[in-house]
Amino acid sequence: MTEHPLKQRFVLDTSTFITEEIRREDEDCEEAVNRLLDLVSDARLDLNISCYFPPSIYSELEGMLQDRDVSDETFKKLNTWVIKKDPARYEVMIPSEIVYDFIDEMSNRVNRGLRVSEKAVRKAEKYEPADEQVEHMTEVDEVISDLRSEYRTALRQGVLDSREDFDLLILARELDACVVTEDQGIINWASDFGLRHLKGRDFPGLVDEYLKAVDVE
């Protein structure tokens, strides 16, 4: 194989594989994943482009794909063409300003979560206690359901909220790689880390364009 000057690296999030945005019409999850992996393999062989994910992301993705009854053959292809690598957590340095901003952000989100909870409690106070024998969803049940949804949004949406997400960013920083994800929280933090980032839905098209350019040459 003639070495190509393009040696880009990409770190892929679970959402890159799962998002319906990468599917073509009438294409199921496994078909979309296989088509994506075919592009990844061609990019590796023809352009020397490498794709990675940390083992924590792989474990998360593995569970999601198993829930969708993806075949062993697809898992073999996944393990062949996407490289699993642990991030060098003790070696990669993070600016203290980023940690400071994270603490400030989480403090603000906790306050927003408390306000959401207070609103739900005041709303629930208006309703009479439900009969314990009632099987359908009561008005208070609906308040609790809304509380869970709004609380989750207030505390988690658009923020880094798992070790898997953090592993993804640390690995991308270590490799000077582009982060590929549909998660807005990861995108926000990739920007703070000074990392290149790309929506998962745009990744197949990007690789396809690279491959077309090589064919033209």
Secondary structure, 3 states (H helix, E strand, C coil): CCCCCCCCEEEECHHHHHCHHHCCCCCCHHHHHHHHHHHHHHHHHHHCCEEEECHHHHHHHHHHHHHCCCCHHHHHHHHHHEEECCCCCCCCCCCHHHHHHHHHHHHHHHHHHHHHHHHHHHHHCCCCCCCCCCCCCCHHHHHHHHHHHHHHHHHHCCCCCCHHHHHHHHHHHHHCCEEEECCHHHHHHHHHCCCCEEEHHHHHHHHHHHHHHHHHC
